[in-house]
Amino acid sequence: MKLRGSVEDVREEASPFPFLTRRRIVFKGYPSAIAHFDERWNKTISALSIGDVISVVGKIKYVSTNHIKLHRCEIVEVGTDGEADQATSPQNFVRYRVRKWTE
């Protein structure tokens, strides 16, 4: 799935192995959207700033009415200005999925 949005936070995930520091990006907005990356993306992610608009592609790990979690993500585009694309924003994705599940 492709997801585009503004970076709200970048966090490190705890790992029992010191050489396997993984990161996750939290997107701005409600519902929450989190993209998990493996260690090969650490350098690219560390260069991001809060508010950068990025597009990621990843596999859906979890979806609910207020949460999207992607894993095995890759960054496909980085920008710093403008709003997130509404077609692929976390908010519109969840609204669409919930509407489809309840019909």
C-alpha positions as CSV (number, residue, x, y, z in Angstrom):
1,M,0.0,0.0,0.0
2,K,1.2,3.5,-0.7
3,L,0.7,6.2,1.9
4,R,1.5,9.9,1.8
5,G,1.6,12.3,4.7
6,S,3.4,14.7,6.9
7,V,6.0,13.4,9.4
8,E,4.9,14.0,12.9
9,D,7.6,11.9,14.7
10,V,10.4,9.5,14.1
11,R,11.0,6.8,16.8
12,E,13.5,4.1,17.3
13,E,12.3,0.6,18.1
14,A,13.9,-1.4,20.8
15,S,15.8,-4.4,19.7
16,P,17.6,-7.1,21.7
17,F,20.5,-6.8,19.2
18,P,22.4,-3.4,19.3
19,F,23.2,-3.5,15.6
20,L,19.5,-3.8,14.6
21,T,18.1,-0.4,15.4
22,R,14.9,0.0,13.5
23,R,12.9,3.1,13.0
24,R,9.3,4.0,12.6
25,I,7.7,7.1,11.3
26,V,4.4,8.4,12.8
27,F,2.3,10.5,10.3
28,K,0.5,13.6,11.4
29,G,-3.3,13.4,11.7
30,Y,-6.0,11.2,12.9
31,P,-6.3,8.3,12.6
32,S,-2.8,7.4,13.4
33,A,-0.6,5.9,10.7
34,I,2.8,4.3,11.5
35,A,5.3,3.0,9.0
36,H,8.0,0.6,10.1
37,F,11.4,0.4,8.4
38,D,14.3,-2.0,8.6
39,E,17.8,-0.8,9.5
40,R,18.9,-0.1,5.9
41,W,16.6,3.0,6.0
42,N,18.1,4.5,9.1
43,K,20.4,7.0,7.4
44,T,17.6,8.2,5.1
45,I,15.1,8.5,7.9
46,S,17.5,10.4,10.2
47,A,17.7,13.1,7.5
48,L,14.0,13.7,7.6
49,S,12.5,16.7,9.5
50,I,9.1,17.0,11.3
51,G,6.6,18.3,8.7
52,D,8.3,16.7,5.7
53,V,5.8,15.2,3.3
54,I,6.8,11.7,2.3
55,S,5.3,8.8,0.4
56,V,6.0,5.3,1.6
57,V,5.1,1.9,0.2
58,G,4.7,-1.0,2.6
59,K,2.7,-4.1,3.6
60,I,-0.4,-3.6,5.7
61,K,0.2,-5.1,9.1
62,Y,-2.9,-3.8,10.9
63,V,-5.9,-1.6,10.1
64,S,-8.7,-0.4,12.4
65,T,-11.0,2.6,12.4
66,N,-8.3,4.7,14.1
67,H,-5.0,3.1,13.3
68,I,-3.0,2.0,10.3
69,K,0.3,0.1,10.7
70,L,2.6,-0.7,7.7
71,H,5.7,-2.8,7.8
72,R,8.6,-3.5,5.5
73,C,8.3,0.1,4.2
74,E,10.3,1.9,1.7
75,I,10.4,5.7,1.1
76,V,9.5,6.5,-2.5
77,E,9.2,10.3,-2.4
78,V,10.3,13.1,0.0
79,G,9.0,16.7,-0.2
80,T,9.0,19.6,2.3
81,D,6.1,21.8,1.3
82,G,2.4,21.4,0.7
83,E,-0.2,19.3,2.2
84,A,-0.3,15.5,2.1
85,D,-2.1,14.1,-0.9
86,Q,-5.7,13.6,0.1
87,A,-6.2,10.5,-2.1
88,T,-3.7,8.5,-0.1
89,S,-3.8,10.2,3.3
90,P,-4.4,7.9,6.3
91,Q,-7.7,9.7,7.1
92,N,-9.2,9.0,3.7
93,F,-7.9,5.4,3.6
94,V,-9.6,4.5,6.8
95,R,-12.8,6.3,6.0
96,Y,-13.0,4.3,2.7
97,R,-12.2,1.0,4.4
98,V,-14.7,1.4,7.2
99,R,-17.4,2.5,4.8
100,K,-16.7,-0.6,2.6
101,W,-16.8,-3.0,5.6
102,T,-20.0,-1.6,7.0
103,E,-22.0,-1.7,3.7
